[in-house]
Amino acid sequence: MRILQVSAELFPLLKTGGLADIAGALPIALTAAGQDVRVLLPGFPAIVAGLRAPTPMAALQAPWGEAARLLRGQIDIPGAPALEAYVIDAPGLYDRPGNPYEDAHRQPYGDNHRRFALLGWTAAQLAQGLDADWRPAVVHAHDWHAALAPAYMAFAPRAAGPRVGSVFTVHNLAYQGVFPPWHFADLGLPGPAFQMNGLEYHGQLSFMKAGLYFADQLTTVSPTYAREIQTPEQGQGLDGLLRQRSGALTGILNAVDDQVWNPGHDSQLPQGFSTPEGPRMAGKAACKAALQKQLGLAESPNTPLFVIVSRLTEQKGLHLVLNGLDALLAQGGQLALLGGGEAWLEDAFRQRAAAAPESVSVTIGYNESLAHQLFGGGDVTLVPSLFEPCGLTQMYGLKYGALPLARSVGGLADTVVDCTLENMASGEATGFVFGHFDDTDYARAVRRAFALYERPADWRSVRATAMQRRADWATAAAQYIAVYQRAVS
């Protein structure tokens, strides 16, 4: 099956979060399963720079009249065949400072509606046969940035040949791509698209709603999150539409790219610590010692090291970490954080690190190498989220033996098994889970982590179970192929 994947980022070229990891790993897994996959990406500088042998394929004229080009080339993926790619070359839209979505002052670009409408519109052009040599059977759009693709496809004239199916994946329903209604005129969609059964959302223009309404099939990134977003508590105002479309909605748990995230052959670590036969942990002790030294923490092998790799937002429950930090340090723990986001959280964590530099390390921003080293050297991965569609950090923590401490929501509930006595007795326990989003429940989970750490044999047993948990892309790819078949049938 010919599959066009459409996303705003793709690892290893451009990454601001977990979307890039999924957008990079899924095409590889689908290709390994015998599918014919290509990707469509906006021409951000890092993406254009990573496109090998770029060839102009078509001239584009956006619905609002702006000229662009579509390039075709290949993206080299370590440990996998090169990925065939289309890239939209529009420097006026994409060649800017800041991250892909915001300027240097963390303000969304004022023309984001155009920047990402062009992504969806180009996907629809490819579905219409823009590339005479390759037309997809299904277009798979990821998150709000690509969500207009199914809408453009729905209103396009019927092209000759088989109908092209569409799939839309929600990676995080909280980020919806909502814009003022007057921007609708730029999109080139007919008037009927802007109504309750379409892009209109409380008088505004919603890219996310377009994907949810017009795509043939919907997916999200864990089975629990697929159920949660159909409720008023987690539906972000779209739960009614999601309940209407529940028959087309599938929760497919994200997986881990073994070529990138594998402690046995991770070049970012000072020493590997697993083998195909099972975990061997001397290397992890070396990673912890190196990490403590690198971050300026007290070099203590018997001190439990809690790590965070996260966007710094209230959604991630990081105020719980701040409120519980005194207790964590009083119990003899250390904290190492990597992330960026809301200014007040950045400032608060910086202040705590300055006050206790041998116990707290804070690195603002994102550093892929340090992320690997934190999981490699950490004992506990903190993921106390208010909501979490899937979450990848807890999966990396599992694989690297940094036991997740997580709230029982979304993909966290699907991947982390609490260290209760019965779960430990049955050999299922992999971490520490709490339910209520409050300081009390979080603090209890932290105390459980310390209690288990003080029982080394039990800690090693749970850690071995966690590291051996399967999270393979082959299983996920098979589920996506089934969704694609439903979309084109």
C-alpha positions in Angstrom: 0.0 0.0 0.0 1.2 3.5 -0.9 1.1 5.6 2.3 1.9 9.3 2.6 2.8 10.4 6.1 2.3 14.1 6.8 3.9 15.8 9.8 5.5 19.0 10.9 8.7 17.4 12.4 10.7 14.2 11.9 13.5 12.8 13.9 16.5 13.0 13.4 16.1 16.2 11.4 13.8 18.3 13.6 12.4 17.5 17.0 10.6 19.6 19.6 8.8 16.6 21.3 7.5 13.1 20.9 5.7 13.8 17.6 9.1 13.8 15.8 10.1 10.4 17.3 6.8 8.8 16.1 6.9 10.5 12.7 10.5 9.2 12.2 9.9 5.6 13.5 6.5 4.7 12.0 7.5 5.0 8.3 10.5 2.8 9.0 8.3 0.2 10.7 5.7 0.3 7.8 8.5 -0.1 5.2 9.8 -3.1 7.1 6.2 -4.5 6.9 6.3 -4.2 3.1 4.5 -0.9 2.7 5.5 1.8 0.2 5.9 4.9 2.4 6.8 8.5 1.7 6.7 11.5 4.0 5.6 15.1 3.4 7.3 17.9 5.5 7.4 21.7 5.7 10.7 23.1 4.6 12.1 24.2 7.9 15.8 24.9 7.6 16.8 21.7 9.4 14.6 19.6 7.2 15.8 21.2 3.9 19.4 20.7 5.1 18.7 17.1 5.8 17.1 16.3 2.4 19.6 14.4 0.3 19.6 14.9 -3.5 16.7 17.4 -3.5 15.0 17.7 -6.9 12.3 20.2 -7.7 9.2 18.2 -8.5 6.4 20.8 -8.9 5.6 24.4 -8.6 3.0 25.2 -6.0 0.7 28.2 -5.6 -0.9 28.3 -2.2 -4.7 29.0 -2.0 -3.9 32.6 -1.0 -1.6 33.1 -4.0 1.9 32.6 -2.5 4.4 30.7 -4.7 6.4 27.7 -3.4 8.1 24.6 -4.7 7.8 20.9 -3.9 11.1 19.1 -3.6 11.6 15.4 -3.6 14.6 13.6 -2.1 15.7 11.2 0.5 16.2 11.4 4.3 18.9 9.2 5.8 17.8 7.4 8.9 20.5 5.7 11.0 20.2 2.0 10.9 17.4 2.0 8.3 16.8 2.4 4.6 16.6 6.0 3.4 13.2 7.5 3.5 11.6 9.0 0.4 10.4 12.5 1.2 8.6 15.5 -0.2 9.5 18.9 1.3 7.7 22.1 0.7 10.3 24.8 -0.2 8.8 28.1 1.0 11.4 30.1 2.7 9.1 33.0 3.3 6.9 30.8 5.5 9.4 28.4 7.1 12.9 29.9 7.2 12.6 31.8 10.5 14.3 31.9 13.9 12.8 30.3 16.9 11.2 26.9 16.9 8.8 25.7 14.1 5.8 27.2 15.8 7.0 30.2 17.8 9.4 33.1 17.5 12.3 33.8 19.7 9.9 35.5 22.2 7.8 32.3 22.4 4.9 33.9 20.6 3.1 31.9 17.9 3.8 33.2 14.4 0.9 35.3 13.2 0.6 33.4 9.9 0.8 29.9 11.4 -2.6 29.2 9.8 -1.0 29.7 6.4 2.2 27.9 7.2 0.4 24.7 8.1 -2.5 25.1 5.8 0.0 24.8 3.0 1.1 21.4 4.5 -2.4 20.0 4.4 -3.2 21.5 1.0 0.0 20.0 -0.5 -0.9 16.6 0.9 -4.2 16.8 -0.8 -2.5 17.8 -4.1 -0.4 14.6 -3.9 -3.6 12.6 -3.2 -5.0 14.2 -6.4 -2.0 12.9 -8.4 0.5 15.8 -8.3 3.3 13.3 -8.6 2.5 11.4 -11.8 4.8 8.5 -10.7 3.4 8.0 -7.2 0.0 8.6 -5.8 -0.9 7.5 -2.3 -3.6 5.1 -1.4 -4.0 6.7 2.0 -2.8 10.0 3.5 -1.9 9.9 7.2 -1.9 13.3 8.8 -0.3 13.9 12.3 -1.7 16.4 14.8 -3.2 19.8 14.1 -0.3 21.0 11.8 -1.4 18.5 9.2 -5.1 18.3 10.1 -6.4 20.2 7.1 -5.3 17.5 4.7 -8.5 15.4 5.2 -10.6 18.6 4.7 -8.9 19.6 1.5 -9.3 16.0 0.3 -13.0 15.9 1.2 -13.7 19.0 -0.9 -11.4 18.2 -3.8 -12.8 17.2 -7.2 -12.9 13.4 -7.5 -9.7 12.4 -9.4 -9.5 9.5 -11.7 -8.6 6.2 -10.2 -9.3 4.7 -6.7 -10.5 7.0 -4.0 -7.6 8.0 -1.6 -8.3 7.3 2.1 -7.4 9.6 5.0 -6.3 9.0 8.5 -5.8 11.6 11.2 -3.8 11.0 14.4 -4.3 13.0 17.6 -1.0 13.2 19.4 -2.2 15.7 22.0 -5.8 17.1 21.9 -4.8 20.1 24.0 -3.0 21.7 21.1 -5.7 22.3 18.5 -4.5 25.0 16.0 -7.3 27.4 16.7 -7.3 30.7 14.8 -9.6 33.7 14.3 -12.4 33.1 11.8 -11.3 35.7 9.3 -8.3 33.5 8.4 -10.7 31.1 6.8 -10.6 33.2 3.6 -6.9 32.3 3.2 -7.5 28.6 3.2 -9.2 28.2 -0.2 -11.9 25.9 1.2 -15.5 26.4 0.1 -17.9 28.2 2.5 -19.7 25.0 3.6 -16.4 23.8 5.3 -16.8 26.6 7.9 -19.8 25.3 9.8 -20.5 23.3 12.9 -20.0 20.1 10.9 -16.6 21.2 9.8 -13.9 23.7 10.8 -16.0 26.1 12.9 -15.4 25.8 16.7 -17.2 28.3 18.9 -16.9 30.9 16.2 -13.2 30.2 15.7 -11.4 28.2 13.1 -10.0 24.8 14.3 -7.5 22.8 12.4 -7.8 19.9 14.9 -11.6 19.7 14.4 -11.1 19.6 10.6 -9.1 16.4 11.0 -11.5 14.9 13.5 -14.5 15.6 11.3 -13.3 14.9 7.8 -10.8 12.0 8.1 -12.0 8.5 7.2 -10.3 7.0 10.3 -9.0 8.5 13.5 -6.3 7.2 15.8 -4.7 8.4 18.9 -1.6 7.2 20.7 -2.9 4.9 23.4 -6.0 2.9 24.1 -6.7 4.7 27.4 -6.4 8.1 25.9 -8.8 7.1 23.1 -11.4 6.5 25.8 -10.5 9.6 27.9 -10.9 12.1 25.1 -14.5 11.0 24.6 -15.3 12.5 28.1 -15.9 16.1 29.1 -12.9 15.9 31.5 -10.3 15.1 28.8 -12.1 16.0 25.6 -11.0 19.6 25.4 -14.4 20.7 24.1 -14.3 18.1 21.3 -15.6 15.1 23.3 -19.1 15.3 21.6 -17.6 15.0 18.1 -15.2 12.2 19.3 -18.2 10.3 20.7 -20.0 10.7 17.4 -16.9 9.3 15.6 -16.1 6.6 18.2 -16.6 3.9 15.6 -13.8 5.3 13.5 -11.4 5.9 16.5 -8.6 3.5 17.4 -6.1 3.9 20.2 -2.7 2.5 19.1 0.1 2.6 21.7 3.3 4.3 20.7 6.4 2.2 20.6 10.2 2.8 21.0 12.6 3.0 18.1 15.1 0.3 19.1 17.7 1.8 16.7 17.7 5.0 18.7 16.7 4.0 22.2 18.6 0.9 23.2 20.9 1.0 26.3 22.9 -2.0 24.9 24.3 0.0 22.0 23.5 3.6 22.8 26.5 5.7 21.6 25.3 8.6 23.9 26.1 6.5 27.0 29.6 6.1 28.5 28.9 2.4 28.9 26.1 0.1 27.7 24.2 -2.1 30.1 22.0 -4.6 28.4 22.3 -7.6 26.2 19.8 -9.6 24.1 19.8 -12.2 26.9 18.7 -9.6 29.5 19.9 -6.6 31.5 23.4 -6.5 32.9 23.6 -3.5 35.2 27.3 -2.7 35.8 27.1 -0.3 32.9 24.2 1.5 34.4 26.1 2.2 37.6 28.9 3.6 35.4 26.3 5.8 33.6 25.0 7.1 36.9 28.5 7.9 38.2 29.4 9.8 35.0 26.0 11.7 35.0 26.4 12.8 38.6 29.9 14.1 37.9 28.9 15.8 34.7 26.0 17.6 36.3 27.9 18.6 39.5 25.7 16.4 41.7 27.2 14.6 44.7 28.8 11.5 43.4 27.0 8.9 45.5 26.1 5.5 43.9 23.5 4.7 46.7 21.6 7.9 46.3 18.4 7.4 44.2 18.5 9.8 41.3 15.1 11.0 40.0 15.1 12.4 36.4 12.8 14.5 34.3 12.9 15.0 30.6 9.8 17.0 29.7 8.2 20.2 28.4 7.9 22.4 31.5 4.1 22.9 31.5 1.4 22.5 34.2 0.0 19.6 32.1 3.1 17.6 33.0 2.4 18.0 36.7 5.7 19.6 37.5 4.3 21.8 40.2 3.8 18.5 42.1 7.5 17.9 41.7 8.3 21.4 43.0 5.9 21.1 45.9 7.4 17.7 46.8 11.1 18.5 46.3 11.9 19.3 49.9 10.6 15.9 50.9 12.5 14.2 48.1 15.7 15.8 49.2 15.1 15.1 52.8 14.7 11.4 52.1 18.1 11.5 50.5 17.3 11.7 46.8 18.7 13.8 43.9 16.8 15.4 41.0 18.1 16.1 37.5 15.8 17.9 35.0 16.0 18.6 31.3 13.3 20.7 29.6 11.9 24.1 28.7 8.6 25.8 28.6 6.7 28.1 30.9 8.9 30.8 32.3 7.7 30.5 35.9 8.5 26.8 36.0 11.9 27.4 34.5 12.7 30.1 37.1 11.4 28.0 40.0 13.5 25.0 39.1 16.6 27.2 38.4 16.2 28.6 41.9 16.0 25.2 43.5 19.1 24.1 41.7 21.0 27.2 42.8 20.0 26.6 46.4 21.1 22.9 46.4 23.6 22.4 43.5 24.8 19.0 44.8 21.3 17.6 44.9 19.4 19.4 42.1 20.5 19.9 38.5 18.4 21.8 36.0 19.2 22.2 32.3 16.8 24.4 30.4 16.2 23.6 26.7 16.5 20.3 25.0 19.7 18.2 24.4 19.2 14.8 22.8 22.5 13.4 24.1 21.7 14.5 27.7 18.2 13.0 27.5 19.8 9.6 26.7 22.3 10.1 29.6 19.5 11.0 32.1 17.6 7.8 31.3 20.8 5.8 31.3 22.0 7.1 34.7 18.7 7.7 36.4 16.9 5.5 38.9 13.4 6.9 38.6 11.7 8.8 35.8 9.1 11.3 37.0 6.0 11.6 34.8 3.3 13.0 37.1 1.1 14.3 34.3 -2.4 15.8 34.5 -3.1 14.0 31.2 -0.8 12.2 28.9 -1.9 10.9 25.4 0.8 8.3 25.4 4.1 9.6 26.7 7.5 8.3 25.5 9.6 9.3 28.5 8.1 6.6 30.7 8.9 4.1 27.9 12.4 5.3 27.7 12.6 5.0 31.4 11.4 1.4 31.3 13.8 0.4 28.7 16.8 2.1 30.4 15.9 0.8 33.9 14.9 4.3 35.3 11.6 3.1 36.8 8.7 5.4 35.9 6.8 7.2 38.6 3.6 8.2 36.8 0.0 9.2 37.2 -2.5 6.6 36.0 -3.8 8.5 32.9 -3.6 7.9 29.1 -0.6 6.0 27.9 1.0 6.0 31.3 -1.9 3.8 32.5 -1.3 1.5 29.6 2.5 1.1 30.1 3.4 1.4 33.9 2.4 -1.3 36.4 2.5 -0.2 40.1 4.8 -1.9 42.6 2.0 -3.3 44.8 2.8 -6.5 46.6 0.5 -8.5 44.4 2.1 -7.0 41.2 5.6 -7.7 42.5 4.6 -11.3 43.4 3.2 -11.9 39.9 6.3 -10.4 38.3 4.3 -7.6 36.6 5.4 -4.5 38.5 7.4 -1.9 36.5 7.2 1.4 38.4 5.2 3.6 40.7 1.6 4.7 39.9 -0.6 7.2 41.6 -4.2 8.3 40.8 -5.2 11.7 42.2 -3.5 14.7 40.7 -2.5 16.2 44.1 0.5 16.6 46.3 -0.6 13.8 48.7 -0.9 11.0 46.2 2.3 12.1 44.4 4.2 12.1 47.7 3.0 8.6 48.5 4.3 7.4 45.2 7.7 9.0 45.9 7.8 7.3 49.3 7.1 3.9 47.6 10.0 4.5 45.3 12.4 5.2 48.2 11.0 2.1 50.1 11.7 -0.1 47.1 15.1 1.4 46.6 16.0 0.4 50.1 15.3 -3.3 49.2 18.0 -3.9 46.5 16.9 -7.4 45.5 13.3 -6.3 44.9 14.5 -3.2 43.1 16.6 -5.3 40.7 13.7 -7.6 40.1 11.3 -4.8 39.2 13.9 -3.1 37.1 14.6 -6.3 35.1 10.9 -6.7 34.4 10.7 -3.0 33.3 13.6 -3.4 30.9 12.2 -6.5 29.3 8.8 -4.9 28.6 8.1 -5.1 24.8 7.4 -1.8 23.0 8.1 -2.8 19.4 7.1 -0.8 16.3 6.3 -4.0 14.4 3.2 -4.5 16.5 2.1 -0.9 16.2 2.7 -0.9 12.4 0.4 -3.9 12.0 -2.3 -2.0 13.8 -1.8 1.1 11.6 -2.0 -1.0 8.5 -5.4 -2.4 9.6 -6.6 1.2 10.1 -5.3 2.2 6.6 -7.2 -0.7 5.1 -10.4 0.5 6.8 -9.8 4.0 5.5 -9.5 2.9 1.8 -12.3 0.3 1.9 
